[in-house]
Amino acid sequence: MSPIPAPPGLPEAAPHVRVIAMPADTNPAGDIFGGWLMAQMDLAAGNAAARRARGRCATVAVNEMTFHQPVLVGDEVSFYAAIERVGRTSMVIRVEAWRRSRDADEVGRVTGATFTFVAIGDDRRPRAIPPEG
């Protein structure tokens, strides 16, 4: 699948995760903590991975994370995931986070990253990803 394009507004696909940024999610400077954003992105990527692999998956790498703008308390943050590549036991998923302020319709891309997941079986060892369909 192709990576998510960077349109002037939100991507057309439904988000995998959508959440409101809360005061408990801030860093000492009062902005939303980057680690919180990364955790939400991992949830979105994990959702896409589990659906594609039809089962349990584990995060094995996160690459290319770049922050474009801050997220503020009260912002609605939507996380979009797209599968870029599927191998025998692993897959690469691109995730983007978009924010919308609580009192406006303007949206902006916050960050993006590439996550690598491996499908795992009940024995917690890598397993083959089934064909699509």
Backbone torsions as a table, in degrees:
resi	resn	phi	psi	omega
1	MET	NA	155.4	-178.7
2	SER	-85.7	155.8	178.7
3	PRO	-64.7	161.5	178.5
4	ILE	-70.0	128.4	176.8
5	PRO	-72.4	162.2	177.6
6	ALA	-103.2	80.2	-179.1
7	PRO	-74.7	167.0	178.8
8	PRO	-66.7	-22.7	176.6
9	GLY	-120.3	-167.6	-179.5
10	LEU	-61.4	149.8	172.8
11	PRO	-59.0	152.3	-176.9
12	GLU	-73.0	-26.4	179.9
13	ALA	-68.9	153.8	175.5
14	ALA	-69.4	143.6	178.7
15	PRO	-69.3	152.3	175.2
16	HIS	-80.4	-28.4	177.0
17	VAL	-144.5	140.5	173.5
18	ARG	-138.1	133.3	-174.4
19	VAL	-150.8	155.3	174.3
20	ILE	-96.2	129.3	177.7
21	ALA	-72.8	127.5	-173.8
22	MET	-113.8	162.3	-180.0
23	PRO	-55.1	-33.6	179.8
24	ALA	-67.2	-12.0	-177.6
25	ASP	-95.5	10.4	-175.2
26	THR	-92.2	158.6	172.9
27	ASN	-91.2	179.0	-178.9
28	PRO	-59.9	-22.0	179.2
29	ALA	-83.8	-6.7	178.8
30	GLY	93.3	-0.4	175.6
31	ASP	-92.0	162.9	178.4
32	ILE	-67.1	131.4	-176.9
33	PHE	-65.9	130.9	179.8
34	GLY	-58.8	-33.7	178.0
35	GLY	-64.7	-33.6	175.8
36	TRP	-64.9	-44.7	177.8
37	LEU	-60.5	-43.4	-179.5
38	MET	-62.9	-39.5	178.3
39	ALA	-63.7	-41.5	178.8
40	GLN	-66.0	-37.7	177.7
41	MET	-64.9	-39.0	178.2
42	ASP	-63.4	-38.5	176.3
43	LEU	-62.9	-43.7	179.6
44	ALA	-64.1	-45.3	179.1
45	ALA	-64.7	-40.9	178.7
46	GLY	-63.1	-36.4	176.4
47	ASN	-61.8	-48.8	179.2
48	ALA	-63.5	-41.1	-178.9
49	ALA	-64.2	-47.2	-178.4
50	ALA	-63.2	-38.1	178.6
51	ARG	-66.4	-43.3	-178.5
52	ARG	-69.5	-39.9	-177.4
53	ALA	-84.7	-7.8	-177.6
54	ARG	55.6	46.7	178.7
55	GLY	162.2	-167.9	-174.4
56	ARG	-64.1	140.3	177.4
57	CYS	-139.2	156.2	177.9
58	ALA	-127.2	141.2	175.1
59	THR	-71.4	130.0	177.2
60	VAL	-117.1	-17.0	178.8
61	ALA	-162.3	151.5	172.2
62	VAL	-131.7	127.8	-177.0
63	ASN	-130.8	157.8	167.6
64	GLU	59.1	42.6	178.4
65	MET	-86.7	125.2	179.2
66	THR	-131.7	131.5	178.6
67	PHE	-96.4	128.6	-177.0
68	HIS	-101.8	-32.0	179.0
69	GLN	-159.0	157.9	-178.4
70	PRO	-76.7	160.2	170.4
71	VAL	-108.1	135.0	-178.1
72	LEU	-108.3	157.4	176.5
73	VAL	-55.3	132.8	-179.9
74	GLY	94.2	-14.2	177.9
75	ASP	-65.9	144.2	170.2
76	GLU	-89.0	125.7	-178.2
77	VAL	-117.2	126.4	179.4
78	SER	-113.1	137.1	-176.4
79	PHE	-117.3	120.6	-176.6
80	TYR	-110.8	134.8	-178.3
81	ALA	-125.0	141.4	176.4
82	ALA	-139.7	131.1	179.0
83	ILE	-76.4	122.7	179.9
84	GLU	-92.5	-36.1	-175.2
85	ARG	-155.0	140.3	176.6
86	VAL	-124.2	127.3	175.9
87	GLY	-104.6	-159.0	-179.4
88	ARG	-70.0	-46.3	-179.4
89	THR	-122.4	-9.0	-175.8
90	SER	-127.3	166.2	177.1
91	MET	-148.7	153.9	178.6
92	VAL	-111.9	129.7	-175.8
93	ILE	-127.0	128.3	176.5
94	ARG	-92.2	130.4	178.6
95	VAL	-124.8	137.7	173.8
96	GLU	-125.1	144.6	176.0
97	ALA	-111.7	131.7	179.1
98	TRP	-123.3	141.3	179.4
99	ARG	-115.1	150.1	170.5
100	ARG	-134.3	126.9	-179.0
101	SER	-67.4	155.9	-174.9
102	ARG	-59.9	-31.5	-172.7
103	ASP	-116.6	22.7	-179.9
104	ALA	-149.2	168.1	178.9
105	ASP	-99.7	-8.4	-179.0
106	GLU	-66.5	136.2	179.5
107	VAL	-120.3	159.2	176.9
108	GLY	-154.8	147.0	178.1
109	ARG	-76.2	128.9	-177.2
110	VAL	-93.0	-50.6	-176.3
111	THR	-161.1	166.3	175.0
112	GLY	-148.3	155.5	178.2
113	ALA	-158.7	161.6	175.9
114	THR	-109.9	126.4	-179.5
115	PHE	-111.4	138.9	173.7
116	THR	-111.1	129.0	178.9
117	PHE	-121.1	151.9	171.6
118	VAL	-120.7	137.1	175.4
119	ALA	-75.9	135.4	-179.8
120	ILE	-128.7	149.5	179.6
121	GLY	-92.6	-174.6	178.8
122	ASP	-59.9	-25.7	179.2
123	ASP	-85.0	4.9	179.8
124	ARG	65.3	22.5	177.3
125	ARG	-109.4	155.5	179.6
126	PRO	-56.0	143.3	176.9
127	ARG	-133.2	159.9	-179.8
128	ALA	-68.8	140.9	173.4
129	ILE	-83.3	127.7	-178.6
130	PRO	-66.8	157.1	176.9
131	PRO	-62.7	154.9	176.8
132	GLU	-64.4	151.7	173.8
133	GLY	119.9	NA	NA
